[in-house]
């Protein structure tokens, strides 16, 4: 579960429906600060509130916790090479370094090199050796999360 993606998706849903944080808080009978915490990734709504949100936006709780963002810009992890470097760096910074290293385990040398250039203070080789082997499903899952974050950014930029 990627809390950064969930946070951005909750913010996207709210703004797409033309609600302020205060409006949404009133509709859900919670504080505006709670909405703010979700949208910054500091917290995730509890089950009761997730149910209210799902009813409000006519989506499932699963849609909130595992957003399926339609491809707007890229459909494959290797296509991150086409994203402007500054924008890509901003998206990738939302992921923990270990998570990014795992995603790069399934990447081409070009993508790996690009990430090394975007984050020159990170020793990806050392971290990769420290992490060791991972299942390909884990690599693919993280790559899909990065793709979703880039596509969400394309739908809506704060």
Order of alpha helices (4+ residues) and beta strands (2+ residues): alpha-alpha-alpha-alpha-alpha-alpha-alpha-alpha-alpha-alpha
